[in-house]
Amino acid sequence: MMQYTIEIPDKFAAQLQARWTDVPRHLLERLALEAYRDDILSTREVQELLGLEDRFDVYALCNKYQIATYTLEDLQRDRETSRQLGL
């Protein structure tokens, strides 16, 4: 397993710790979701990386961090499908 280390000045570390009790977990979640948003990781890979039960837990995490899982491209594709079906 690869491990990364980052240095954060004490004054900022204290602020982060006051807001997020588990800073490493919070950072891992944010990293995984940014990779998901950038199409680097799939839903399944985020689930595996974070040890989540199922894809709905990934969606709940996206909701928690206000990361949209339904894109403009999804909407356009759904509109086109509806048009083709005559709806």
N, C-alpha and C positions, 0 to 999 in steps of 0.2 A: 504494500500500500504506500502511495506517495504521501508525503507530509510537507506542508508549507508552514512557514513561520513568518508572521508579520510583526513589525514593531509599531506600537502606538504610544505616543507620549502619555505620561502618567495622567496629566490633567484631562486628556480626552478619554483615556481608559476608564477613569473614575466616572465620567459622565455616561459612558456606554454601560458600565456595570450597574449604575443606578437605574438605568432605564430597562436594560435587558439582563435578567439574572444569569442567564446562560449565554454569554457573548459568543463563544465558539459555535454553539448550535445555531444561534441566530444568523451568524455569518455564513455558516454552511447552507442553511435554508435559502438565504438570499442569493448566494452564489449558484445553487442548484436551479432556482427559479429564473435567474437571469440567463443561465445557459438554456433553460427550457424556452424562454421567450425568444432567444436568439436562434432557436432550432438547432442547438448543439446537442442537447439531451432530449430524449423522448419522455413521454409521461411515465412509461415503465421504468426508464433509467432513473428518473427523479425519485420515483417510488422506492426503487432498490437502494439508491444512494442514501436516502433519508430514513430507510427502514419503515416505510409507511405500509399500512395494511392493504390498501387498494388505490385505484386511480381516483376515487372520490376524495380520498385524503389529500391527494395532490391538488385537486380542484379546490378543496377547502383552504389549503395553504395559499393557493393563488388568490383566493378571495380575501384571506386575511391580509395579504400584502398588496391588495388591489391590483393584481396582475390579470389582465383580461385573457380569457382562454378562447373567446369567440372573436375572431378578427374580422376586419372589413372584407377580406377575401372570402371568409366563410359566409358572410352576409350576401355578397355578390353571387357566390356559387348557389346559395339557397334561393335567391331571387330568380336566377336563371333556371334552376330546376323547377320552381313553381310555375314560371312562365311556360316551360316546355310541357308541363302537366296540365296547363290551362287553368291554373288556379288563380 
